[in-house]
Amino acid sequence: MSKSFWATPEEVLKKKKRKKILVYISIMTGTIVLSTVVTVLANGI
C-alpha cells in the first residue's frame, strides 16, 4: 500500500473544512443567480 492513499487526521479535517466552505460558496452563488433571474423575469413581465 502506498502512503498517498491514507491521510493524517489533520489533512482529513482540512479537506472537510474546505468542502464545507465550497458548499457554502455554491449555495450563496446559486442564491445570487436565482434572485438575478427572478428579478430579470419580473421586470420583463
Secondary structure, DSSP 8 states (H G I E B T S, - for coil): --GGG---HHHHHHHHHHHHHHHHHHHHHHHHHHHHHHHHHHHH-
